[in-house]
Amino acid sequence: MDGPTQYLQWGFIQISIANLIVIGLLIVVFALAVIARRGEKNRPSTLEALPLSINEKVAKETEVNL
């Protein structure tokens, strides 16, 4: 920690090794979250999970009975 910071330079881009590691970890965590979310196909969406109002329940029941 007392030594000079090491940088990577590629063309006009210059970034410290520590920041590059943090960015890499953020991308990995984001990718894992997206992959984990795709496994929940049977889970209802947020709107489907909300309770129905009385009017919506009656309308849904009449559709089924028709």
PDB file of N, CA, C and O in Angstrom, chain B, residues numbered from 101:
ATOM      1  N   MET B 101       0.815  -1.195   0.000  1.00  0.00           N
ATOM      2  CA  MET B 101       0.000   0.000   0.000  1.00  0.00           C
ATOM      3  C   MET B 101       0.858   1.259   0.000  1.00  0.00           C
ATOM      4  O   MET B 101       0.410   2.328  -0.414  1.00  0.00           O
ATOM      5  N   ASP B 102       2.081   1.122   0.462  1.00  0.00           N
ATOM      6  CA  ASP B 102       2.943   2.301   0.488  1.00  0.00           C
ATOM      7  C   ASP B 102       3.649   2.521  -0.844  1.00  0.00           C
ATOM      8  O   ASP B 102       4.218   3.586  -1.080  1.00  0.00           O
ATOM      9  N   GLY B 103       3.613   1.509  -1.719  1.00  0.00           N
ATOM     10  CA  GLY B 103       4.305   1.624  -2.999  1.00  0.00           C
ATOM     11  C   GLY B 103       3.499   2.433  -4.001  1.00  0.00           C
ATOM     12  O   GLY B 103       2.334   2.755  -3.766  1.00  0.00           O
ATOM     13  N   PRO B 104       4.124   2.754  -5.107  1.00  0.00           N
ATOM     14  CA  PRO B 104       3.415   3.515  -6.145  1.00  0.00           C
ATOM     15  C   PRO B 104       2.329   2.656  -6.804  1.00  0.00           C
ATOM     16  O   PRO B 104       2.448   1.434  -6.893  1.00  0.00           O
ATOM     17  N   THR B 105       1.294   3.314  -7.251  1.00  0.00           N
ATOM     18  CA  THR B 105       0.188   2.627  -7.908  1.00  0.00           C
ATOM     19  C   THR B 105       0.622   2.173  -9.292  1.00  0.00           C
ATOM     20  O   THR B 105       1.290   2.906 -10.021  1.00  0.00           O
ATOM     21  N   GLN B 106       0.232   0.951  -9.644  1.00  0.00           N
ATOM     22  CA  GLN B 106       0.574   0.430 -10.965  1.00  0.00           C
ATOM     23  C   GLN B 106      -0.598   0.669 -11.909  1.00  0.00           C
ATOM     24  O   GLN B 106      -1.755   0.454 -11.547  1.00  0.00           O
ATOM     25  N   TYR B 107      -0.293   1.107 -13.097  1.00  0.00           N
ATOM     26  CA  TYR B 107      -1.310   1.431 -14.095  1.00  0.00           C
ATOM     27  C   TYR B 107      -1.130   0.574 -15.336  1.00  0.00           C
ATOM     28  O   TYR B 107      -0.018   0.181 -15.686  1.00  0.00           O
ATOM     29  N   LEU B 108      -2.234   0.298 -15.986  1.00  0.00           N
ATOM     30  CA  LEU B 108      -2.219  -0.294 -17.315  1.00  0.00           C
ATOM     31  C   LEU B 108      -2.535   0.815 -18.299  1.00  0.00           C
ATOM     32  O   LEU B 108      -3.427   1.630 -18.062  1.00  0.00           O
ATOM     33  N   GLN B 109      -1.812   0.845 -19.390  1.00  0.00           N
ATOM     34  CA  GLN B 109      -2.067   1.871 -20.391  1.00  0.00           C
ATOM     35  C   GLN B 109      -2.265   1.185 -21.732  1.00  0.00           C
ATOM     36  O   GLN B 109      -1.433   0.394 -22.176  1.00  0.00           O
ATOM     37  N   TRP B 110      -3.399   1.510 -22.374  1.00  0.00           N
ATOM     38  CA  TRP B 110      -3.733   0.937 -23.674  1.00  0.00           C
ATOM     39  C   TRP B 110      -4.260   2.066 -24.543  1.00  0.00           C
ATOM     40  O   TRP B 110      -5.417   2.470 -24.420  1.00  0.00           O
ATOM     41  N   GLY B 111      -3.425   2.560 -25.400  1.00  0.00           N
ATOM     42  CA  GLY B 111      -3.802   3.722 -26.203  1.00  0.00           C
ATOM     43  C   GLY B 111      -3.975   4.932 -25.303  1.00  0.00           C
ATOM     44  O   GLY B 111      -3.065   5.299 -24.560  1.00  0.00           O
ATOM     45  N   PHE B 112      -5.140   5.547 -25.372  1.00  0.00           N
ATOM     46  CA  PHE B 112      -5.411   6.709 -24.525  1.00  0.00           C
ATOM     47  C   PHE B 112      -6.060   6.317 -23.195  1.00  0.00           C
ATOM     48  O   PHE B 112      -6.358   7.189 -22.379  1.00  0.00           O
ATOM     49  N   ILE B 113      -6.281   5.025 -22.968  1.00  0.00           N
ATOM     50  CA  ILE B 113      -6.916   4.551 -21.731  1.00  0.00           C
ATOM     51  C   ILE B 113      -5.831   4.207 -20.724  1.00  0.00           C
ATOM     52  O   ILE B 113      -4.898   3.465 -21.030  1.00  0.00           O
ATOM     53  N   GLN B 114      -5.962   4.749 -19.524  1.00  0.00           N
ATOM     54  CA  GLN B 114      -5.040   4.453 -18.435  1.00  0.00           C
ATOM     55  C   GLN B 114      -5.876   4.166 -17.198  1.00  0.00           C
ATOM     56  O   GLN B 114      -6.688   4.996 -16.787  1.00  0.00           O
ATOM     57  N   ILE B 115      -5.679   2.980 -16.595  1.00  0.00           N
ATOM     58  CA  ILE B 115      -6.480   2.576 -15.440  1.00  0.00           C
ATOM     59  C   ILE B 115      -5.577   1.848 -14.451  1.00  0.00           C
ATOM     60  O   ILE B 115      -4.661   1.125 -14.840  1.00  0.00           O
ATOM     61  N   SER B 116      -5.851   2.052 -13.172  1.00  0.00           N
ATOM     62  CA  SER B 116      -5.049   1.366 -12.153  1.00  0.00           C
ATOM     63  C   SER B 116      -5.483  -0.096 -12.068  1.00  0.00           C
ATOM     64  O   SER B 116      -6.624  -0.442 -12.373  1.00  0.00           O
ATOM     65  N   ILE B 117      -4.555  -0.935 -11.652  1.00  0.00           N
ATOM     66  CA  ILE B 117      -4.831  -2.367 -11.527  1.00  0.00           C
ATOM     67  C   ILE B 117      -5.966  -2.602 -10.529  1.00  0.00           C
ATOM     68  O   ILE B 117      -6.839  -3.435 -10.771  1.00  0.00           O
ATOM     69  N   ALA B 118      -5.960  -1.875  -9.411  1.00  0.00           N
ATOM     70  CA  ALA B 118      -6.999  -2.054  -8.388  1.00  0.00           C
ATOM     71  C   ALA B 118      -8.382  -1.725  -8.950  1.00  0.00           C
ATOM     72  O   ALA B 118      -9.336  -2.465  -8.709  1.00  0.00           O
ATOM     73  N   ASN B 119      -8.501  -0.628  -9.692  1.00  0.00           N
ATOM     74  CA  ASN B 119      -9.790  -0.269 -10.279  1.00  0.00           C
ATOM     75  C   ASN B 119     -10.226  -1.278 -11.329  1.00  0.00           C
ATOM     76  O   ASN B 119     -11.417  -1.566 -11.448  1.00  0.00           O
ATOM     77  N   LEU B 120      -9.293  -1.815 -12.086  1.00  0.00           N
ATOM     78  CA  LEU B 120      -9.616  -2.820 -13.090  1.00  0.00           C
ATOM     79  C   LEU B 120     -10.153  -4.092 -12.432  1.00  0.00           C
ATOM     80  O   LEU B 120     -11.077  -4.717 -12.951  1.00  0.00           O
ATOM     81  N   ILE B 121      -9.579  -4.473 -11.297  1.00  0.00           N
ATOM     82  CA  ILE B 121     -10.064  -5.647 -10.559  1.00  0.00           C
ATOM     83  C   ILE B 121     -11.476  -5.404 -10.044  1.00  0.00           C
ATOM     84  O   ILE B 121     -12.325  -6.291 -10.138  1.00  0.00           O
ATOM     85  N   VAL B 122     -11.741  -4.228  -9.506  1.00  0.00           N
ATOM     86  CA  VAL B 122     -13.080  -3.903  -8.995  1.00  0.00           C
ATOM     87  C   VAL B 122     -14.104  -3.931 -10.126  1.00  0.00           C
ATOM     88  O   VAL B 122     -15.194  -4.476  -9.955  1.00  0.00           O
ATOM     89  N   ILE B 123     -13.773  -3.356 -11.265  1.00  0.00           N
ATOM     90  CA  ILE B 123     -14.690  -3.366 -12.409  1.00  0.00           C
ATOM     91  C   ILE B 123     -14.950  -4.795 -12.870  1.00  0.00           C
ATOM     92  O   ILE B 123     -16.086  -5.149 -13.186  1.00  0.00           O
ATOM     93  N   GLY B 124     -13.913  -5.611 -12.908  1.00  0.00           N
ATOM     94  CA  GLY B 124     -14.076  -7.021 -13.283  1.00  0.00           C
ATOM     95  C   GLY B 124     -14.991  -7.764 -12.329  1.00  0.00           C
ATOM     96  O   GLY B 124     -15.839  -8.544 -12.765  1.00  0.00           O
ATOM     97  N   LEU B 125     -14.832  -7.533 -11.024  1.00  0.00           N
ATOM     98  CA  LEU B 125     -15.697  -8.185 -10.040  1.00  0.00           C
ATOM     99  C   LEU B 125     -17.149  -7.728 -10.179  1.00  0.00           C
ATOM    100  O   LEU B 125     -18.064  -8.538 -10.028  1.00  0.00           O
ATOM    101  N   LEU B 126     -17.373  -6.457 -10.462  1.00  0.00           N
ATOM    102  CA  LEU B 126     -18.732  -5.955 -10.669  1.00  0.00           C
ATOM    103  C   LEU B 126     -19.388  -6.627 -11.872  1.00  0.00           C
ATOM    104  O   LEU B 126     -20.567  -6.978 -11.822  1.00  0.00           O
ATOM    105  N   ILE B 127     -18.639  -6.805 -12.936  1.00  0.00           N
ATOM    106  CA  ILE B 127     -19.186  -7.467 -14.124  1.00  0.00           C
ATOM    107  C   ILE B 127     -19.519  -8.921 -13.824  1.00  0.00           C
ATOM    108  O   ILE B 127     -20.552  -9.420 -14.269  1.00  0.00           O
ATOM    109  N   VAL B 128     -18.659  -9.610 -13.073  1.00  0.00           N
ATOM    110  CA  VAL B 128     -18.916 -11.008 -12.716  1.00  0.00           C
ATOM    111  C   VAL B 128     -20.166 -11.125 -11.853  1.00  0.00           C
ATOM    112  O   VAL B 128     -20.996 -12.002 -12.094  1.00  0.00           O
ATOM    113  N   VAL B 129     -20.318 -10.259 -10.854  1.00  0.00           N
ATOM    114  CA  VAL B 129     -21.498 -10.298  -9.980  1.00  0.00           C
ATOM    115  C   VAL B 129     -22.762 -10.001 -10.785  1.00  0.00           C
ATOM    116  O   VAL B 129     -23.787 -10.650 -10.577  1.00  0.00           O
ATOM    117  N   PHE B 130     -22.706  -9.041 -11.691  1.00  0.00           N
ATOM    118  CA  PHE B 130     -23.861  -8.723 -12.529  1.00  0.00           C
ATOM    119  C   PHE B 130     -24.239  -9.916 -13.400  1.00  0.00           C
ATOM    120  O   PHE B 130     -25.419 -10.248 -13.515  1.00  0.00           O
ATOM    121  N   ALA B 131     -23.256 -10.558 -14.009  1.00  0.00           N
ATOM    122  CA  ALA B 131     -23.531 -11.720 -14.860  1.00  0.00           C
ATOM    123  C   ALA B 131     -24.145 -12.854 -14.049  1.00  0.00           C
ATOM    124  O   ALA B 131     -25.077 -13.508 -14.518  1.00  0.00           O
ATOM    125  N   LEU B 132     -23.645 -13.097 -12.848  1.00  0.00           N
ATOM    126  CA  LEU B 132     -24.214 -14.146 -11.997  1.00  0.00           C
ATOM    127  C   LEU B 132     -25.652 -13.828 -11.608  1.00  0.00           C
ATOM    128  O   LEU B 132     -26.487 -14.730 -11.541  1.00  0.00           O
ATOM    129  N   ALA B 133     -25.951 -12.559 -11.351  1.00  0.00           N
ATOM    130  CA  ALA B 133     -27.318 -12.168 -11.005  1.00  0.00           C
ATOM    131  C   ALA B 133     -28.260 -12.382 -12.182  1.00  0.00           C
ATOM    132  O   ALA B 133     -29.391 -12.830 -11.996  1.00  0.00           O
ATOM    133  N   VAL B 134     -27.811 -12.072 -13.378  1.00  0.00           N
ATOM    134  CA  VAL B 134     -28.645 -12.281 -14.570  1.00  0.00           C
ATOM    135  C   VAL B 134     -28.872 -13.766 -14.796  1.00  0.00           C
ATOM    136  O   VAL B 134     -29.991 -14.178 -15.101  1.00  0.00           O
ATOM    137  N   ILE B 135     -27.835 -14.572 -14.653  1.00  0.00           N
ATOM    138  CA  ILE B 135     -27.966 -16.020 -14.841  1.00  0.00           C
ATOM    139  C   ILE B 135     -28.885 -16.617 -13.788  1.00  0.00           C
ATOM    140  O   ILE B 135     -29.707 -17.474 -14.110  1.00  0.00           O
ATOM    141  N   ALA B 136     -28.766 -16.187 -12.542  1.00  0.00           N
ATOM    142  CA  ALA B 136     -29.607 -16.711 -11.463  1.00  0.00           C
ATOM    143  C   ALA B 136     -31.064 -16.321 -11.674  1.00  0.00           C
ATOM    144  O   ALA B 136     -31.958 -17.100 -11.343  1.00  0.00           O
ATOM    145  N   ARG B 137     -31.320 -15.150 -12.209  1.00  0.00           N
ATOM    146  CA  ARG B 137     -32.687 -14.681 -12.435  1.00  0.00           C
ATOM    147  C   ARG B 137     -33.369 -15.468 -13.544  1.00  0.00           C
ATOM    148  O   ARG B 137     -34.581 -15.676 -13.487  1.00  0.00           O
ATOM    149  N   ARG B 138     -32.623 -15.910 -14.549  1.00  0.00           N
ATOM    150  CA  ARG B 138     -33.221 -16.658 -15.656  1.00  0.00           C
ATOM    151  C   ARG B 138     -33.722 -18.019 -15.213  1.00  0.00           C
ATOM    152  O   ARG B 138     -34.554 -18.610 -15.901  1.00  0.00           O
ATOM    153  N   GLY B 139     -33.254 -18.533 -14.103  1.00  0.00           N
ATOM    154  CA  GLY B 139     -33.688 -19.834 -13.622  1.00  0.00           C
ATOM    155  C   GLY B 139     -35.062 -19.824 -12.984  1.00  0.00           C
ATOM    156  O   GLY B 139     -35.598 -20.889 -12.675  1.00  0.00           O
ATOM    157  N   GLU B 140     -35.641 -18.674 -12.779  1.00  0.00           N
ATOM    158  CA  GLU B 140     -36.932 -18.563 -12.101  1.00  0.00           C
ATOM    159  C   GLU B 140     -38.064 -18.411 -13.111  1.00  0.00           C
ATOM    160  O   GLU B 140     -38.788 -17.415 -13.069  1.00  0.00           O
ATOM    161  N   LYS B 141     -38.234 -19.360 -14.004  1.00  0.00           N
ATOM    162  CA  LYS B 141     -39.258 -19.260 -15.047  1.00  0.00           C
ATOM    163  C   LYS B 141     -40.663 -19.463 -14.481  1.00  0.00           C
ATOM    164  O   LYS B 141     -41.611 -18.876 -15.003  1.00  0.00           O
ATOM    165  N   ASN B 142     -40.828 -20.261 -13.445  1.00  0.00           N
ATOM    166  CA  ASN B 142     -42.155 -20.558 -12.902  1.00  0.00           C
ATOM    167  C   ASN B 142     -42.653 -19.495 -11.938  1.00  0.00           C
ATOM    168  O   ASN B 142     -43.812 -19.529 -11.525  1.00  0.00           O
ATOM    169  N   ARG B 143     -41.810 -18.572 -11.581  1.00  0.00           N
ATOM    170  CA  ARG B 143     -42.189 -17.534 -10.632  1.00  0.00           C
ATOM    171  C   ARG B 143     -43.012 -16.464 -11.343  1.00  0.00           C
ATOM    172  O   ARG B 143     -42.612 -15.993 -12.408  1.00  0.00           O
ATOM    173  N   PRO B 144     -44.165 -16.065 -10.772  1.00  0.00           N
ATOM    174  CA  PRO B 144     -44.977 -15.033 -11.435  1.00  0.00           C
ATOM    175  C   PRO B 144     -44.278 -13.683 -11.394  1.00  0.00           C
ATOM    176  O   PRO B 144     -43.467 -13.408 -10.510  1.00  0.00           O
ATOM    177  N   SER B 145     -44.611 -12.851 -12.369  1.00  0.00           N
ATOM    178  CA  SER B 145     -44.033 -11.514 -12.385  1.00  0.00           C
ATOM    179  C   SER B 145     -44.596 -10.708 -11.222  1.00  0.00           C
ATOM    180  O   SER B 145     -45.504 -11.164 -10.528  1.00  0.00           O
ATOM    181  N   THR B 146     -44.067  -9.528 -11.013  1.00  0.00           N
ATOM    182  CA  THR B 146     -44.497  -8.693  -9.894  1.00  0.00           C
ATOM    183  C   THR B 146     -45.982  -8.365  -9.989  1.00  0.00           C
ATOM    184  O   THR B 146     -46.688  -8.419  -8.982  1.00  0.00           O
ATOM    185  N   LEU B 147     -46.465  -8.030 -11.171  1.00  0.00           N
ATOM    186  CA  LEU B 147     -47.880  -7.687 -11.323  1.00  0.00           C
ATOM    187  C   LEU B 147     -48.775  -8.905 -11.133  1.00  0.00           C
ATOM    188  O   LEU B 147     -49.867  -8.783 -10.579  1.00  0.00           O
ATOM    189  N   GLU B 148     -48.333 -10.072 -11.580  1.00  0.00           N
ATOM    190  CA  GLU B 148     -49.130 -11.280 -11.402  1.00  0.00           C
ATOM    191  C   GLU B 148     -49.181 -11.705  -9.944  1.00  0.00           C
ATOM    192  O   GLU B 148     -50.138 -12.361  -9.533  1.00  0.00           O
ATOM    193  N   ALA B 149     -48.185 -11.352  -9.158  1.00  0.00           N
ATOM    194  CA  ALA B 149     -48.131 -11.756  -7.762  1.00  0.00           C
ATOM    195  C   ALA B 149     -48.992 -10.868  -6.866  1.00  0.00           C
ATOM    196  O   ALA B 149     -49.295 -11.246  -5.735  1.00  0.00           O
ATOM    197  N   LEU B 150     -49.390  -9.691  -7.358  1.00  0.00           N
ATOM    198  CA  LEU B 150     -50.215  -8.794  -6.551  1.00  0.00           C
ATOM    199  C   LEU B 150     -51.611  -9.366  -6.379  1.00  0.00           C
ATOM    200  O   LEU B 150     -52.132  -9.996  -7.299  1.00  0.00           O
ATOM    201  N   PRO B 151     -52.231  -9.159  -5.217  1.00  0.00           N
ATOM    202  CA  PRO B 151     -53.596  -9.658  -5.031  1.00  0.00           C
ATOM    203  C   PRO B 151     -54.570  -8.902  -5.934  1.00  0.00           C
ATOM    204  O   PRO B 151     -54.388  -7.717  -6.210  1.00  0.00           O
ATOM    205  N   LEU B 152     -55.603  -9.608  -6.386  1.00  0.00           N
ATOM    206  CA  LEU B 152     -56.610  -9.002  -7.249  1.00  0.00           C
ATOM    207  C   LEU B 152     -57.598  -8.184  -6.430  1.00  0.00           C
ATOM    208  O   LEU B 152     -57.887  -8.512  -5.279  1.00  0.00           O
ATOM    209  N   SER B 153     -58.108  -7.124  -7.029  1.00  0.00           N
ATOM    210  CA  SER B 153     -59.173  -6.370  -6.372  1.00  0.00           C
ATOM    211  C   SER B 153     -60.476  -7.150  -6.522  1.00  0.00           C
ATOM    212  O   SER B 153     -60.537  -8.114  -7.285  1.00  0.00           O
ATOM    213  N   ILE B 154     -61.511  -6.742  -5.806  1.00  0.00           N
ATOM    214  CA  ILE B 154     -62.799  -7.441  -5.849  1.00  0.00           C
ATOM    215  C   ILE B 154     -63.368  -7.412  -7.266  1.00  0.00           C
ATOM    216  O   ILE B 154     -63.885  -8.425  -7.739  1.00  0.00           O
ATOM    217  N   ASN B 155     -63.283  -6.274  -7.951  1.00  0.00           N
ATOM    218  CA  ASN B 155     -63.807  -6.175  -9.314  1.00  0.00           C
ATOM    219  C   ASN B 155     -63.068  -7.107 -10.270  1.00  0.00           C
ATOM    220  O   ASN B 155     -63.683  -7.723 -11.141  1.00  0.00           O
ATOM    221  N   GLU B 156     -61.765  -7.209 -10.110  1.00  0.00           N
ATOM    222  CA  GLU B 156     -60.993  -8.094 -10.977  1.00  0.00           C
ATOM    223  C   GLU B 156     -61.322  -9.551 -10.700  1.00  0.00           C
ATOM    224  O   GLU B 156     -61.369 -10.359 -11.627  1.00  0.00           O
ATOM    225  N   LYS B 157     -61.553  -9.904  -9.429  1.00  0.00           N
ATOM    226  CA  LYS B 157     -61.918 -11.278  -9.084  1.00  0.00           C
ATOM    227  C   LYS B 157     -63.246 -11.651  -9.715  1.00  0.00           C
ATOM    228  O   LYS B 157     -63.390 -12.740 -10.271  1.00  0.00           O
ATOM    229  N   VAL B 158     -64.227 -10.745  -9.630  1.00  0.00           N
ATOM    230  CA  VAL B 158     -65.545 -11.019 -10.200  1.00  0.00           C
ATOM    231  C   VAL B 158     -65.431 -11.157 -11.715  1.00  0.00           C
ATOM    232  O   VAL B 158     -66.028 -12.062 -12.299  1.00  0.00           O
ATOM    233  N   ALA B 159     -64.680 -10.280 -12.350  1.00  0.00           N
ATOM    234  CA  ALA B 159     -64.517 -10.346 -13.802  1.00  0.00           C
ATOM    235  C   ALA B 159     -63.829 -11.643 -14.213  1.00  0.00           C
ATOM    236  O   ALA B 159     -64.197 -12.247 -15.221  1.00  0.00           O
ATOM    237  N   LYS B 160     -62.848 -12.067 -13.452  1.00  0.00           N
ATOM    238  CA  LYS B 160     -62.130 -13.295 -13.774  1.00  0.00           C
ATOM    239  C   LYS B 160     -63.031 -14.513 -13.585  1.00  0.00           C
ATOM    240  O   LYS B 160     -62.979 -15.447 -14.385  1.00  0.00           O
ATOM    241  N   GLU B 161     -63.856 -14.515 -12.535  1.00  0.00           N
ATOM    242  CA  GLU B 161     -64.764 -15.632 -12.289  1.00  0.00           C
ATOM    243  C   GLU B 161     -65.821 -15.728 -13.379  1.00  0.00           C
ATOM    244  O   GLU B 161     -66.180 -16.831 -13.790  1.00  0.00           O
ATOM    245  N   THR B 162     -66.323 -14.597 -13.854  1.00  0.00           N
ATOM    246  CA  THR B 162     -67.337 -14.638 -14.909  1.00  0.00           C
ATOM    247  C   THR B 162     -66.734 -15.111 -16.222  1.00  0.00           C
ATOM    248  O   THR B 162     -67.429 -15.752 -17.011  1.00  0.00           O
ATOM    249  N   GLU B 163     -65.470 -14.820 -16.484  1.00  0.00           N
ATOM    250  CA  GLU B 163     -64.817 -15.323 -17.691  1.00  0.00           C
ATOM    251  C   GLU B 163     -64.699 -16.832 -17.641  1.00  0.00           C
ATOM    252  O   GLU B 163     -64.894 -17.502 -18.656  1.00  0.00           O
ATOM    253  N   VAL B 164     -64.384 -17.379 -16.478  1.00  0.00           N
ATOM    254  CA  VAL B 164     -64.220 -18.821 -16.326  1.00  0.00           C
ATOM    255  C   VAL B 164     -65.566 -19.519 -16.479  1.00  0.00           C
ATOM    256  O   VAL B 164     -65.635 -20.591 -17.080  1.00  0.00           O
ATOM    257  N   ASN B 165     -66.628 -18.935 -15.950  1.00  0.00           N
ATOM    258  CA  ASN B 165     -67.948 -19.560 -15.984  1.00  0.00           C
ATOM    259  C   ASN B 165     -68.594 -19.498 -17.361  1.00  0.00           C
ATOM    260  O   ASN B 165     -69.520 -20.260 -17.636  1.00  0.00           O
ATOM    261  N   LEU B 166     -68.128 -18.609 -18.229  1.00  0.00           N
ATOM    262  CA  LEU B 166     -68.738 -18.488 -19.558  1.00  0.00           C
ATOM    263  C   LEU B 166     -68.336 -19.583 -20.428  1.00  0.00           C
ATOM    264  O   LEU B 166     -68.756 -19.639 -21.584  1.00  0.00           O
TER     265      LEU B 166
END
